[in-house]
Amino acid sequence: MQDRAKVMLEALPFIQEFHGKTIVIKLGGSVLGEEKMLDSLLKDVVLLNLFGMKIVLVHGGGPEITEEMRKLKIKPKFIEGLRVTDEKTIEILHEQLAGKINKQIVLGINQHGGKAFGISGVDGNLIRARKLIYKTTSSTGKEVEVDLGFVGEVEKVEPAIINNLVKSGCIPVVAPIGVNGEGRSLNINADIAAAEIAMAIKAKKLILLTDVLGVMRNPNDEKTLIPTLTVDEAQKLIQEGVIKRGMIPKVEACLKAVQGGVERAHILKGTTPHVLLLEILTKSGVGTMIERAGKMNEKLK
């Protein structure tokens, strides 16, 4: 009983600090694919909301989309962690992201006593986007443009839509599909969408839940986890090739967010039991935290 009381008392200052503050959380496919883990995570989201935190969820759904593509005998293609998207894939995105997955999350939150409202970036022009002109470096060192199809980058987020839902007591659940000036749907990387939303609504924190502990110097050794990074340090690790492949968009999303006014961004392993409570309500935290600057010898909240 005493241990339980200590845990509750440790959480108190963080409940006070984040009461009334906005936290944007991105749910990755690894969490969405595990029903019991998702259920537990959504309970924790409702708890944080009851503690007075304004929670906004942005979700991916990569594994589900890939599985649906395989059923239709469409081979998924990725370039540096970004999904190449054709007409058929956009249809699948609407069915899976804005439909099945979004409503699964909404129903889970409502079941646990929260009040969720599911939307996509298309609704009310929440996420205005343009076609992404993606540039990468070839094996010869030359910069080349790669056509990713109907993949977009965010031009503008309409914060009033999210803010009005939050003010009404709702937890917005956002599917990352944008719309361009011609009314065309565009696939938006969920990490980037979460970062853009966090900046637009002036969130205090951005949390990306993924399938790894965080940024590691050796991706195969969890002991090499880097607990804290400044913007400069993270950029250097990308240049050095320590941060690579699918981790690049996640770190770039965090960098964009903190450079755009979000205090801190976090990359956490979403399948860790109660990972949100451990990160937000304890002193030590978990995963990797990225901030503009600060004392790097301790895990600051």
C-alpha positions in Angstrom: 0.0 0.0 0.0 2.8 2.4 0.9 4.5 1.7 -2.5 1.2 2.6 -4.3 0.9 5.8 -2.3 4.5 6.7 -3.3 3.7 6.2 -6.9 0.7 8.4 -6.7 2.6 11.1 -4.9 5.4 11.0 -7.5 2.8 11.6 -10.2 1.2 14.6 -8.4 3.7 17.4 -9.5 3.4 16.2 -13.1 -0.4 16.1 -13.0 -0.2 19.7 -11.8 2.4 20.7 -14.4 0.4 19.3 -17.3 -3.1 20.1 -16.2 -4.7 22.2 -18.9 -1.8 21.6 -21.3 -2.1 20.1 -24.8 -0.3 16.9 -25.6 -0.3 15.4 -29.2 0.2 11.7 -29.3 0.8 9.7 -32.5 -0.2 6.1 -32.4 1.9 3.8 -34.6 0.9 0.6 -36.4 2.7 -1.6 -33.9 0.3 -0.5 -31.2 -2.8 -0.6 -33.4 -2.1 -4.2 -34.4 -2.2 -5.5 -30.8 -5.8 -5.3 -29.4 -5.0 -5.8 -25.7 -2.1 -3.3 -25.9 -4.2 -0.7 -27.7 -7.0 -1.2 -25.2 -4.6 -0.6 -22.3 -3.1 2.5 -24.0 -6.5 4.0 -24.6 -7.3 3.6 -20.9 -4.2 5.6 -20.1 -5.2 8.3 -22.6 -8.6 8.6 -20.9 -6.9 8.8 -17.5 -4.6 11.6 -18.6 -7.6 13.4 -20.0 -9.4 13.0 -16.7 -6.3 14.5 -15.0 -7.0 17.7 -17.0 -4.6 17.1 -19.9 -5.9 18.0 -23.4 -5.1 15.0 -25.5 -5.1 14.9 -29.3 -4.4 11.6 -31.1 -3.0 11.2 -34.6 -2.8 7.6 -35.8 -1.0 5.7 -38.5 -2.0 2.2 -39.7 0.8 1.0 -41.8 0.6 -2.7 -41.1 -3.1 -2.8 -41.7 -2.8 -0.9 -44.9 0.0 -3.1 -46.1 -2.0 -6.3 -45.3 -5.0 -4.9 -47.2 -2.7 -4.2 -50.2 -1.4 -7.7 -50.1 -4.9 -9.1 -50.1 -5.5 -7.1 -53.3 -2.1 -8.3 -54.7 -0.6 -4.8 -54.6 3.0 -4.8 -53.6 3.8 -2.1 -51.0 6.7 0.2 -51.9 8.6 2.4 -49.5 11.4 5.0 -50.0 13.2 6.0 -46.8 10.2 5.2 -44.7 7.7 6.9 -46.9 4.9 4.9 -48.6 4.6 5.3 -52.4 0.9 6.0 -53.0 -1.1 5.4 -56.1 -4.8 5.8 -56.8 -5.7 2.4 -55.3 -3.6 2.9 -52.2 -5.4 6.2 -51.6 -8.7 4.3 -51.7 -7.3 1.8 -49.1 -6.1 4.7 -47.0 -9.7 6.1 -46.8 -11.1 2.7 -46.0 -8.6 1.7 -43.4 -7.3 5.0 -41.9 -10.3 7.2 -42.0 -12.7 4.3 -41.6 -11.9 1.1 -39.8 -8.8 2.2 -37.7 -10.1 5.6 -36.8 -13.4 4.3 -35.5 -11.7 1.5 -33.7 -9.8 4.1 -31.6 -12.8 6.2 -31.1 -14.9 3.3 -29.9 -12.1 2.2 -27.5 -11.9 5.7 -25.9 -15.6 6.0 -25.6 -15.8 2.5 -24.0 -13.4 3.6 -21.3 -15.4 6.7 -20.4 -13.8 9.3 -22.7 -15.4 11.3 -25.4 -13.6 10.8 -28.7 -14.4 12.4 -32.0 -12.9 10.9 -35.2 -11.9 13.0 -38.2 -9.4 12.9 -41.0 -7.4 15.8 -42.4 -9.9 16.1 -45.2 -12.7 17.1 -42.9 -13.2 20.8 -42.8 -9.9 21.2 -44.7 -8.2 20.4 -41.4 -4.9 19.5 -43.2 -4.3 21.5 -46.4 -1.5 19.8 -48.4 0.5 19.9 -51.6 2.2 17.1 -53.5 5.5 16.2 -51.9 8.5 16.7 -54.1 10.9 14.2 -52.4 14.6 14.5 -52.9 17.2 11.9 -52.0 20.8 11.2 -52.7 21.7 8.5 -55.2 24.5 5.9 -54.8 26.7 8.3 -56.9 26.1 11.1 -54.5 23.8 13.0 -56.8 20.6 14.6 -55.5 17.6 13.2 -57.4 13.8 13.7 -57.2 11.6 10.7 -56.4 7.9 10.6 -57.4 6.1 9.1 -54.4 2.7 9.4 -56.1 -0.2 10.9 -54.1 2.0 11.7 -51.1 1.7 15.2 -49.6 3.4 17.6 -47.4 1.4 19.9 -45.0 0.8 23.4 -46.1 -1.5 24.5 -43.3 -3.4 23.0 -40.4 -6.6 24.7 -39.3 -6.2 24.8 -35.5 -9.8 26.0 -34.8 -11.2 22.6 -35.7 -9.0 20.8 -33.2 -9.3 23.5 -30.5 -13.1 23.5 -30.7 -13.2 19.8 -30.2 -10.9 19.9 -27.3 -12.8 22.8 -25.7 -16.0 20.7 -25.9 -14.3 18.0 -23.9 -13.5 15.7 -26.8 -10.4 13.8 -27.6 -9.8 14.4 -31.3 -8.7 11.3 -33.2 -7.1 12.3 -36.5 -6.4 10.2 -39.6 -3.5 11.7 -41.5 -5.0 12.3 -45.0 -4.6 15.8 -46.4 -6.4 17.6 -49.2 -4.9 19.9 -51.8 -6.3 22.9 -53.6 -8.0 20.8 -56.3 -9.8 18.6 -53.7 -7.4 15.7 -54.2 -6.6 13.4 -51.2 -3.0 13.1 -50.3 -1.3 10.6 -48.0 0.5 12.4 -45.2 3.2 10.8 -43.1 1.5 10.4 -39.6 4.6 11.5 -37.7 4.8 14.7 -39.8 1.0 15.3 -39.5 1.3 14.9 -35.7 4.1 17.4 -35.6 2.3 20.0 -37.8 -0.8 19.7 -35.6 1.2 20.0 -32.5 2.7 23.3 -33.8 -0.6 24.6 -35.0 -2.4 24.1 -31.7 0.7 25.2 -29.6 1.0 21.8 -27.8 3.4 21.5 -24.9 4.4 18.0 -26.0 4.6 15.7 -29.0 4.8 12.0 -28.3 5.4 9.5 -31.1 4.6 5.9 -30.2 6.5 3.5 -32.4 7.9 0.0 -32.4 11.4 0.8 -30.9 12.5 2.1 -27.6 13.7 5.4 -29.1 16.9 6.6 -30.9 19.7 4.1 -30.5 23.3 4.3 -31.6 23.1 0.6 -32.5 19.5 -0.3 -33.6 20.2 -3.9 -32.5 21.2 -3.0 -29.0 18.7 -1.4 -26.7 21.4 -0.6 -24.2 22.6 2.1 -26.7 19.3 4.1 -26.2 20.0 7.8 -26.2 17.6 9.3 -23.6 18.0 13.0 -24.5 19.0 14.9 -27.7 19.2 18.5 -28.6 18.2 19.6 -32.1 21.8 20.0 -33.1 22.8 16.6 -31.8 19.9 14.9 -33.6 20.7 16.6 -36.9 24.4 15.4 -36.5 23.3 11.8 -35.9 21.2 11.9 -39.1 24.2 13.3 -41.1 26.5 10.6 -39.6 24.1 7.8 -40.5 23.4 6.8 -36.9 19.7 7.7 -37.4 18.6 6.0 -40.7 15.8 4.4 -42.7 12.4 4.6 -41.0 13.7 6.5 -38.0 14.6 9.5 -40.1 11.0 10.7 -40.6 10.2 10.3 -36.9 13.2 12.3 -35.8 12.6 14.9 -38.5 9.0 15.2 -37.2 10.3 15.8 -33.7 12.8 18.4 -34.9 10.2 20.2 -36.9 7.9 20.3 -33.8 10.4 21.6 -31.3 11.8 24.2 -33.8 8.2 25.2 -34.4 7.4 26.0 -30.7 6.6 22.6 -29.1 8.6 22.4 -25.9 9.7 18.8 -26.2 9.1 15.8 -28.4 9.4 12.1 -27.5 9.9 8.9 -29.3 8.7 5.9 -27.3 8.0 2.2 -27.7 4.3 2.0 -27.9 4.1 -1.6 -26.8 5.7 -0.9 -23.4 3.0 -1.3 -20.8 1.7 2.1 -19.7 4.4 3.9 -21.6 2.4 7.2 -21.6 2.1 7.2 -17.8 5.7 6.4 -17.3 6.8 9.2 -19.6 4.4 11.9 -18.5 3.9 11.1 -14.8 7.3 10.0 -13.6 10.6 11.8 -13.1 12.9 9.6 -15.1 10.7 9.0 -18.2 11.4 6.5 -20.9 12.5 6.5 -24.6 14.2 9.5 -26.3 13.4 13.1 -25.7 14.3 15.8 -28.2 14.4 19.5 -27.2 15.9 22.7 -28.6 18.6 22.9 -25.9 19.0 22.3 -22.2 20.8 20.3 -19.6 21.6 17.0 -21.1 22.8 15.2 -17.9 19.3 14.4 -16.7 15.9 13.6 -18.2 14.0 16.8 -17.9 10.2 16.7 -18.3 
